[in-house]
Amino acid sequence: MNGPEIHVEVAPELHLFVPQARRLGATAVPTDGVSTLGHVVESLGVPLTEVGALVVNGREVPASHIPAAGERVDVRKVARPQKVTGAPLRFLLDVHLGTLARQLRLLGVDTAYESTDIGDPALAARSAAEQRVMLSRDRGLLRRRELFAGAFVYSTRPDDQLRDVLGRFRPELRPWTRCTACNGLLRDATKEEVADQLEHGTRRSYDVFAHCAQCGRAYWKGAHHDHLEAIVERALAEFADRG
């Protein structure tokens, strides 16, 4: 780009996306006179999914704005909680976020997950077809125009990832209502209904069961229940009933 020069300042929360030289104050950025401001911002490394507002000379503009010479641009972070319009809030996670997917499902959040790498075009197409918010750490994927919506997952630690997503989107929490394996809805089941999935010790020790209506998996309060209960209690204490 060697056309009109603009001055861009990126919010501190978005500095991880831009080179260190562009992190302090407004940076002079050459443009080509035809590319949109959204394209310019993405060329700096910032996915538009993470931009809450683009403010030019004190006035908010759309990403389709064509920059003019000398404009001063503030790139602001997404406001929290972030509202998603056009469809019920539900998520799609890529192959690298399996633990986060299971934790969201544990909390009753509608969460689709691809356990194999099906490629960015297929993920973006599924996001659009099912109107799901794409969660990923892949910046290239989040720049795909066909996405219904998307969000960058900032941490590599599953517990921090969960807090980030819950804090950003504030989904309704309905723990113990979804299958952590397939995202299907759970229903109460008798011991007889799930007997073929139980070892002898389990049949003898437990009487309360749930059953996935989609994949048929059985659930009971087994050895890992205390750990799962702790995840649920932390999430409810911090994020339940917040609008």
Secondary structure as UniProt FT lines:
FT   STRAND          5..10
FT   HELIX           12..17
FT   HELIX           20..22
FT   STRAND          27..30
FT   HELIX           37..43
FT   TURN            44..45
FT   HELIX           48..50
FT   STRAND          51..56
FT   TURN            57..58
FT   STRAND          59..61
FT   TURN            63..64
FT   TURN            69..70
FT   STRAND          72..77
FT   STRAND          91..93
FT   TURN            95..96
FT   HELIX           98..106
FT   TURN            107..108
FT   STRAND          111..113
FT   HELIX           120..130
FT   STRAND          133..136
FT   HELIX           139..142
FT   TURN            145..146
FT   STRAND          149..152
FT   HELIX           158..169
FT   TURN            175..176
FT   TURN            180..182
FT   STRAND          185..189
FT   TURN            191..194
FT   HELIX           195..197
FT   HELIX           200..205
FT   STRAND          209..212
FT   TURN            213..215
FT   STRAND          218..219
FT   TURN            223..224
FT   HELIX           225..239
FT   TURN            240..241
//
